[in-house]
Amino acid sequence: MSIRYVASGHVVSKTIRISAPDSGLISDLPVELNQPVQKGQLLFQIDDQEARQILRSAQAELHSASTKANENLALLGIRQQQTSIQLQQSLNEQQVAALTLQESRAGATLEERQKLRETARQAQLKAAASEQEWRRQRQLFAEEIASTSDLETAESQYRQDQSSYREAQAEIQAQRKGARPEELARLQVKQQHAALGADLARRKEQEELLLTHRVQASQAEVERLQAVLSRQRYLVERRRVLSPSAGVVSQLHFHAGEMVGGSTVVLSVVTHGPYWVEADVDEQDAVHVAVGQPVRVLLTSLPGKSFAGKVVQVAPSLEARPQGPSDHKVLKIRVDLTEKVAELRSGLEADVEGQVGLAHEALSVPRAALLRDQGKDYVYTVNAGKLVRVEVQLGAVSGDRAEIRGGLGEGAEVVVEGGDGLADSTPVKVRR
């Protein structure tokens, strides 16, 4: 046994309600009612002059902040390079001064002492030769052979060479004793001056740390303004409302030049698929409908054709039929087509036919044999020439047959016509 039901409905596709993103004046609305539109096509434009002015101001602020950040970054680089060079120079000077002071305290090196001794020996030889020449010129002068000028020249050279020899001897003596106190003091001051230069360079590094914080702050300001600019671009762009899908303008609530509030629906677009069928199942058939059930869809515009479908949604409760008696309730269902139908359009009338199997084997009687009294179902059977009233327990009822789950056995004969006018124990004669 099975039951067949038919539900009336219509073809539906997705309807997209397009709302205004912000409050404002509709400056452009290039579409009309029932006009086909493509995905990405301009539907309407909200006036954006003020938003664009704010955008330009944000662009100018970002440019100024970027310039300042770049200047700070360049200045930091120059300062760091200068400080690095100055610090290295001061450290080098400090190291040279320390080495010079150390050498001065330790005295001359072996090589320097050898050089001084050689200088003194040469000065001594030269002084001895000058003394001998002076003595010879003095003898010649006494003999009136040499002139006074020759004598004076020889004496002057002798005295000059003697002075050079004494200076060389003094230099050797000084190198043996180390540098003089005033020379050591001068070298110590020079070392301290180099140390102060290095300390000053390190202090400049601390100033650079402050400048680094300023660079970071200016870069953070640039990033903040970039975010502001990006947000403002979005606010400008969103005022150009584009169609999210291809379809047809099904509703148009405003026109160009009218004011619209934010989130107010301006128009609706019915898409070109996917399509489905929404149908109303009568109350008596509602218990037989379930999600996943295969059905057939018949379109009024395509007579003689049917298409395979499947129930994908069933309403949780019944509701009154929109047109008809208030006590006539229906169950709303959604059916998806399992095959592509090129002729589908939103709004086409459609019927959904479903068939539900109730039982493979069942004891049944003709529906005409069923009688009802005080809420109980019964039939009349014939026994010994008389009618016998037998109460029965019903199962599924489909078409002209009713399932019997109790009260009768297989092969029983029942009255199928005129039972309403009969009574229990009425004599009858069966004609075969």
KADA-V877529 format. One record per residue. RES is the residue in one letter. PHI is phi in degrees with one decimal (999 if undefined). OMEGA is omega in radians with two decimals (999 if undefined). Layout:
res=RES phi=PHI omega=OMEGA
res=RES phi=PHI omega=OMEGA
This chain:
res=M phi=999 omega=3.11
res=S phi=-145.5 omega=3.11
res=I phi=-126.7 omega=3.14
res=R phi=-116.2 omega=3.10
res=Y phi=-129.3 omega=3.10
res=V phi=-128.1 omega=3.13
res=A phi=-119.8 omega=3.14
res=S phi=-90.3 omega=3.14
res=G phi=-167.8 omega=-3.12
res=H phi=-153.6 omega=3.13
res=V phi=-77.6 omega=-3.09
res=V phi=-131.8 omega=2.94
res=S phi=-129.7 omega=-3.05
res=K phi=-66.3 omega=3.05
res=T phi=-107.6 omega=-3.12
res=I phi=-104.3 omega=3.07
res=R phi=-89.4 omega=-3.07
res=I phi=-98.2 omega=-3.10
res=S phi=-104.0 omega=3.06
res=A phi=-73.5 omega=-3.13
res=P phi=-71.2 omega=-3.13
res=D phi=-143.7 omega=3.03
res=S phi=-74.3 omega=3.11
res=G phi=160.5 omega=-3.12
res=L phi=-89.6 omega=3.04
res=I phi=-77.4 omega=-3.08
res=S phi=-84.0 omega=-3.12
res=D phi=-152.9 omega=3.08
res=L phi=-143.8 omega=-2.98
res=P phi=-82.6 omega=-3.11
res=V phi=-108.8 omega=3.13
res=E phi=-125.5 omega=3.13
res=L phi=-62.4 omega=3.14
res=N phi=68.1 omega=3.12
res=Q phi=-85.2 omega=3.04
res=P phi=-67.4 omega=3.11
res=V phi=-131.7 omega=3.11
res=Q phi=-104.6 omega=3.10
res=K phi=-63.0 omega=-3.13
res=G phi=87.7 omega=3.13
res=Q phi=-75.5 omega=3.12
res=L phi=-67.0 omega=3.09
res=L phi=-95.8 omega=3.06
res=F phi=-161.1 omega=-3.08
res=Q phi=-127.5 omega=3.02
res=I phi=-91.6 omega=-3.10
res=D phi=-50.6 omega=-3.04
res=D phi=-125.6 omega=-3.10
res=Q phi=-62.0 omega=-3.13
res=E phi=-64.5 omega=3.14
res=A phi=-63.9 omega=3.12
res=R phi=-69.6 omega=3.09
res=Q phi=-64.3 omega=3.09
res=I phi=-64.6 omega=3.11
res=L phi=-63.1 omega=3.12
res=R phi=-62.8 omega=3.10
res=S phi=-63.2 omega=3.12
res=A phi=-65.3 omega=3.10
res=Q phi=-64.0 omega=3.13
res=A phi=-65.6 omega=3.11
res=E phi=-62.0 omega=3.13
res=L phi=-66.4 omega=3.12
res=H phi=-62.1 omega=3.14
res=S phi=-63.3 omega=-3.14
res=A phi=-66.0 omega=3.12
res=S phi=-65.2 omega=3.11
res=T phi=-62.4 omega=3.14
res=K phi=-64.0 omega=3.14
res=A phi=-64.6 omega=3.12
res=N phi=-65.9 omega=3.09
res=E phi=-63.2 omega=3.12
res=N phi=-61.8 omega=-3.14
res=L phi=-67.4 omega=3.11
res=A phi=-66.4 omega=3.12
res=L phi=-62.3 omega=3.10
res=L phi=-61.6 omega=3.12
res=G phi=-63.3 omega=3.13
res=I phi=-64.8 omega=3.13
res=R phi=-59.1 omega=-3.13
res=Q phi=-62.8 omega=3.14
res=Q phi=-66.7 omega=3.13
res=Q phi=-62.7 omega=-3.13
res=T phi=-63.4 omega=3.13
res=S phi=-62.0 omega=3.13
res=I phi=-66.1 omega=-3.12
res=Q phi=-63.0 omega=3.13
res=L phi=-64.1 omega=-3.14
res=Q phi=-66.2 omega=3.10
res=Q phi=-63.2 omega=3.14
res=S phi=-63.0 omega=3.12
res=L phi=-65.1 omega=3.09
res=N phi=-63.8 omega=3.12
res=E phi=-61.6 omega=3.13
res=Q phi=-62.9 omega=3.14
res=Q phi=-67.7 omega=3.12
res=V phi=-64.2 omega=3.13
res=A phi=-63.6 omega=3.13
res=A phi=-65.4 omega=3.13
res=L phi=-66.0 omega=3.13
res=T phi=-63.3 omega=3.12
res=L phi=-64.4 omega=3.12
res=Q phi=-63.2 omega=3.12
res=E phi=-67.3 omega=3.14
res=S phi=-64.8 omega=3.11
res=R phi=-68.6 omega=-3.11
res=A phi=-80.7 omega=-3.09
res=G phi=88.9 omega=-3.09
res=A phi=-72.1 omega=3.08
res=T phi=-77.5 omega=-3.14
res=L phi=-58.6 omega=-3.13
res=E phi=-63.2 omega=3.13
res=E phi=-65.2 omega=3.12
res=R phi=-64.1 omega=3.10
res=Q phi=-60.7 omega=3.14
res=K phi=-65.6 omega=3.11
res=L phi=-65.2 omega=3.13
res=R phi=-63.4 omega=3.11
res=E phi=-64.5 omega=3.09
res=T phi=-62.7 omega=3.12
res=A phi=-64.9 omega=3.14
res=R phi=-62.9 omega=3.12
res=Q phi=-63.4 omega=3.12
res=A phi=-65.9 omega=3.11
res=Q phi=-65.8 omega=3.13
res=L phi=-60.7 omega=-3.12
res=K phi=-67.6 omega=3.11
res=A phi=-66.4 omega=3.12
res=A phi=-63.0 omega=3.12
res=A phi=-65.1 omega=3.13
res=S phi=-66.3 omega=3.12
res=E phi=-65.2 omega=3.14
res=Q phi=-63.9 omega=3.13
res=E phi=-67.4 omega=-3.14
res=W phi=-66.8 omega=3.12
res=R phi=-64.4 omega=-3.13
res=R phi=-65.5 omega=3.13
res=Q phi=-66.5 omega=3.11
res=R phi=-68.5 omega=3.09
res=Q phi=-64.7 omega=3.13
res=L phi=-65.1 omega=3.12
res=F phi=-67.5 omega=3.12
res=A phi=-64.8 omega=3.10
res=E phi=-84.9 omega=3.11
res=E phi=61.2 omega=3.07
res=I phi=-96.4 omega=-3.14
res=A phi=-93.2 omega=3.14
res=S phi=-85.0 omega=3.11
res=T phi=-61.1 omega=-3.13
res=S phi=-63.4 omega=3.13
res=D phi=-65.0 omega=3.13
res=L phi=-64.3 omega=-3.12
res=E phi=-66.7 omega=3.13
res=T phi=-64.9 omega=3.14
res=A phi=-65.7 omega=3.13
res=E phi=-66.0 omega=-3.13
res=S phi=-64.3 omega=3.14
res=Q phi=-66.8 omega=3.12
res=Y phi=-61.2 omega=-3.10
res=R phi=-65.1 omega=3.11
res=Q phi=-65.4 omega=3.13
res=D phi=-68.7 omega=3.09
res=Q phi=-64.7 omega=3.12
res=S phi=-63.5 omega=3.13
res=S phi=-63.0 omega=3.14
res=Y phi=-66.1 omega=3.14
res=R phi=-64.7 omega=3.10
res=E phi=-64.4 omega=3.11
res=A phi=-63.4 omega=3.10
res=Q phi=-63.0 omega=3.13
res=A phi=-65.6 omega=3.12
res=E phi=-64.6 omega=3.08
res=I phi=-63.8 omega=-3.13
res=Q phi=-65.8 omega=-3.13
res=A phi=-66.4 omega=3.13
res=Q phi=-67.1 omega=3.10
res=R phi=-69.3 omega=-3.11
res=K phi=-85.3 omega=-3.03
res=G phi=91.5 omega=-3.09
res=A phi=-67.9 omega=3.09
res=R phi=-72.3 omega=-3.11
res=P phi=-57.0 omega=-3.13
res=E phi=-65.8 omega=3.09
res=E phi=-69.0 omega=3.09
res=L phi=-63.1 omega=3.12
res=A phi=-61.7 omega=3.13
res=R phi=-63.1 omega=3.12
res=L phi=-67.2 omega=3.10
res=Q phi=-64.7 omega=3.11
res=V phi=-62.9 omega=3.13
res=K phi=-63.3 omega=3.10
res=Q phi=-64.8 omega=3.11
res=Q phi=-64.1 omega=3.12
res=H phi=-62.7 omega=3.10
res=A phi=-65.3 omega=3.12
res=A phi=-65.6 omega=3.10
res=L phi=-64.2 omega=3.09
res=G phi=-62.1 omega=3.10
res=A phi=-65.3 omega=3.13
res=D phi=-65.1 omega=3.11
res=L phi=-63.5 omega=3.11
res=A phi=-64.2 omega=3.11
res=R phi=-67.3 omega=3.10
res=R phi=-65.3 omega=3.08
res=K phi=-64.9 omega=3.07
res=E phi=-62.4 omega=3.08
res=Q phi=-66.6 omega=3.07
res=E phi=-63.0 omega=3.11
res=E phi=-65.4 omega=3.08
res=L phi=-62.2 omega=3.07
res=L phi=-63.6 omega=3.11
res=L phi=-65.6 omega=3.08
res=T phi=-62.7 omega=3.09
res=H phi=-61.8 omega=3.12
res=R phi=-65.8 omega=3.09
res=V phi=-61.9 omega=3.14
res=Q phi=-62.7 omega=3.12
res=A phi=-64.5 omega=3.13
res=S phi=-67.8 omega=3.08
res=Q phi=-67.9 omega=3.08
res=A phi=-63.9 omega=3.10
res=E phi=-65.8 omega=3.08
res=V phi=-62.1 omega=3.13
res=E phi=-63.4 omega=3.12
res=R phi=-63.6 omega=-3.14
res=L phi=-69.0 omega=3.05
res=Q phi=-62.9 omega=3.09
res=A phi=-65.1 omega=3.10
res=V phi=-61.7 omega=-3.13
res=L phi=-64.8 omega=3.12
res=S phi=-62.5 omega=3.11
res=R phi=-62.7 omega=-3.12
res=Q phi=-68.9 omega=3.06
res=R phi=-60.1 omega=3.12
res=Y phi=-61.7 omega=-3.13
res=L phi=-65.0 omega=3.09
res=V phi=-74.2 omega=-3.07
res=E phi=-66.1 omega=-3.07
res=R phi=-69.2 omega=3.10
res=R phi=-77.6 omega=2.96
res=R phi=-94.9 omega=-3.05
res=V phi=-90.6 omega=-3.11
res=L phi=-106.5 omega=3.14
res=S phi=-71.1 omega=-3.13
res=P phi=-77.1 omega=-3.09
res=S phi=-158.4 omega=3.02
res=A phi=-71.5 omega=-3.13
res=G phi=174.7 omega=-3.11
res=V phi=-132.2 omega=3.09
res=V phi=-69.5 omega=-3.07
res=S phi=-98.7 omega=3.11
res=Q phi=-141.4 omega=3.13
res=L phi=-140.6 omega=-3.00
res=H phi=-100.8 omega=-3.10
res=F phi=-134.7 omega=3.09
res=H phi=-131.9 omega=3.13
res=A phi=-60.1 omega=-3.13
res=G phi=96.1 omega=3.14
res=E phi=-93.0 omega=3.08
res=M phi=-84.4 omega=-3.13
res=V phi=-137.1 omega=3.11
res=G phi=-87.7 omega=3.11
res=G phi=-60.7 omega=-3.14
res=S phi=71.6 omega=3.09
res=T phi=-79.6 omega=-3.14
res=V phi=-70.9 omega=3.14
res=V phi=-93.1 omega=3.13
res=L phi=-157.3 omega=3.11
res=S phi=-128.2 omega=3.13
res=V phi=-123.7 omega=3.05
res=V phi=-91.6 omega=-3.06
res=T phi=-81.3 omega=3.07
res=H phi=-89.1 omega=3.14
res=G phi=96.5 omega=0.02
res=P phi=-68.5 omega=-3.11
res=Y phi=-107.0 omega=3.00
res=W phi=-147.0 omega=-3.11
res=V phi=-117.4 omega=3.00
res=E phi=-107.7 omega=-3.04
res=A phi=-136.6 omega=3.13
res=D phi=-110.4 omega=3.11
res=V phi=-95.1 omega=3.12
res=D phi=-61.2 omega=-3.04
res=E phi=-56.7 omega=-3.07
res=Q phi=-67.8 omega=3.13
res=D phi=-102.0 omega=-3.01
res=A phi=-61.4 omega=-3.07
res=V phi=-69.2 omega=-3.07
res=H phi=-94.8 omega=-3.08
res=V phi=-96.6 omega=3.14
res=A phi=-147.7 omega=3.10
res=V phi=-63.6 omega=-3.13
res=G phi=92.6 omega=-3.09
res=Q phi=-72.5 omega=3.07
res=P phi=-74.7 omega=-3.12
res=V phi=-141.1 omega=3.02
res=R phi=-117.0 omega=-3.14
res=V phi=-113.3 omega=3.11
res=L phi=-115.2 omega=3.14
res=L phi=-103.8 omega=3.12
res=T phi=-61.2 omega=-3.11
res=S phi=-77.4 omega=3.12
res=L phi=-127.2 omega=-3.08
res=P phi=-63.6 omega=3.10
res=G phi=84.8 omega=3.14
res=K phi=-116.1 omega=3.05
res=S phi=-137.9 omega=-3.05
res=F phi=-131.4 omega=-3.12
res=A phi=-72.1 omega=3.11
res=G phi=-147.9 omega=-3.14
res=K phi=-145.9 omega=3.10
res=V phi=-73.0 omega=-3.11
res=V phi=-113.6 omega=3.11
res=Q phi=-143.5 omega=3.06
res=V phi=-131.6 omega=-3.13
res=A phi=-61.3 omega=-3.12
res=P phi=-71.2 omega=-3.12
res=S phi=-149.8 omega=3.11
res=L phi=-83.6 omega=3.10
res=E phi=-142.9 omega=-3.11
res=A phi=-65.6 omega=3.10
res=R phi=-63.7 omega=-3.12
res=P phi=-56.3 omega=3.12
res=Q phi=-125.0 omega=-3.14
res=G phi=142.9 omega=-3.13
res=P phi=-59.5 omega=-3.10
res=S phi=-66.8 omega=-3.13
res=D phi=-87.1 omega=3.12
res=H phi=-92.9 omega=-3.05
res=K phi=-106.8 omega=-3.13
res=V phi=-135.1 omega=3.08
res=L phi=-113.5 omega=-3.10
res=K phi=-84.2 omega=3.12
res=I phi=-132.0 omega=3.03
res=R phi=-120.4 omega=-3.11
res=V phi=-124.0 omega=3.04
res=D phi=-98.5 omega=3.08
res=L phi=-76.6 omega=-3.14
res=T phi=-92.6 omega=3.06
res=E phi=-138.5 omega=-3.10
res=K phi=-82.6 omega=-3.14
res=V phi=-121.6 omega=-3.05
res=A phi=-66.0 omega=-3.05
res=E phi=-82.1 omega=-3.06
res=L phi=-65.4 omega=3.03
res=R phi=-143.3 omega=3.14
res=S phi=-63.5 omega=3.11
res=G phi=99.6 omega=3.12
res=L phi=-64.0 omega=3.09
res=E phi=-72.1 omega=-3.10
res=A phi=-147.9 omega=3.01
res=D phi=-115.2 omega=3.11
res=V phi=-111.6 omega=3.11
res=E phi=-107.7 omega=3.09
res=G phi=-127.6 omega=3.11
res=Q phi=-133.6 omega=-3.07
res=V phi=-117.6 omega=3.07
res=G phi=-72.7 omega=-3.12
res=L phi=-103.0 omega=-3.13
res=A phi=-161.1 omega=3.08
res=H phi=-80.0 omega=3.10
res=E phi=-135.2 omega=-3.10
res=A phi=-151.1 omega=2.99
res=L phi=-81.6 omega=-3.06
res=S phi=-140.1 omega=3.06
res=V phi=-131.2 omega=3.04
res=P phi=-59.7 omega=-3.13
res=R phi=-61.5 omega=3.14
res=A phi=-66.6 omega=-3.13
res=A phi=-79.4 omega=-3.07
res=L phi=-77.9 omega=3.05
res=L phi=-127.3 omega=-3.08
res=R phi=-138.5 omega=-3.13
res=D phi=-148.2 omega=3.12
res=Q phi=52.4 omega=3.07
res=G phi=78.0 omega=-3.14
res=K phi=-118.5 omega=3.13
res=D phi=-95.5 omega=3.12
res=Y phi=-152.3 omega=3.03
res=V phi=-134.7 omega=3.02
res=Y phi=-104.9 omega=2.98
res=T phi=-114.9 omega=-3.13
res=V phi=-113.7 omega=3.12
res=N phi=-143.4 omega=3.11
res=A phi=59.0 omega=3.07
res=G phi=80.0 omega=3.13
res=K phi=-128.4 omega=3.07
res=L phi=-77.6 omega=3.09
res=V phi=-126.1 omega=3.12
res=R phi=-81.8 omega=-3.10
res=V phi=-124.6 omega=3.06
res=E phi=-75.7 omega=-3.09
res=V phi=-128.8 omega=3.04
res=Q phi=-104.4 omega=-3.06
res=L phi=-86.1 omega=2.96
res=G phi=-111.9 omega=-3.14
res=A phi=-72.3 omega=3.06
res=V phi=-119.8 omega=-3.10
res=S phi=-140.7 omega=3.12
res=G phi=61.2 omega=-3.12
res=D phi=-101.2 omega=3.14
res=R phi=-122.9 omega=3.11
res=A phi=-129.1 omega=-3.13
res=E phi=-74.2 omega=3.10
res=I phi=-108.0 omega=-3.14
res=R phi=-103.8 omega=3.10
res=G phi=-175.5 omega=3.09
res=G phi=108.7 omega=-3.13
res=L phi=-128.8 omega=3.05
res=G phi=-114.1 omega=-3.13
res=E phi=-62.8 omega=3.11
res=G phi=92.6 omega=-3.14
res=A phi=-67.7 omega=3.10
res=E phi=-97.2 omega=-3.09
res=V phi=-125.9 omega=3.08
res=V phi=-78.6 omega=-3.08
res=V phi=-111.3 omega=-3.12
res=E phi=-152.9 omega=3.09
res=G phi=80.3 omega=-3.10
res=G phi=-67.8 omega=-3.10
res=D phi=-63.9 omega=-3.10
res=G phi=-95.4 omega=-3.09
res=L phi=-106.3 omega=3.13
res=A phi=-136.7 omega=-3.13
res=D phi=-61.5 omega=3.11
res=S phi=73.1 omega=3.09
res=T phi=-68.6 omega=3.12
res=P phi=-69.1 omega=3.13
res=V phi=-140.2 omega=3.07
res=K phi=-127.5 omega=-3.11
res=V phi=-89.8 omega=3.07
res=R phi=-105.3 omega=-3.09
res=R phi=-108.5 omega=999
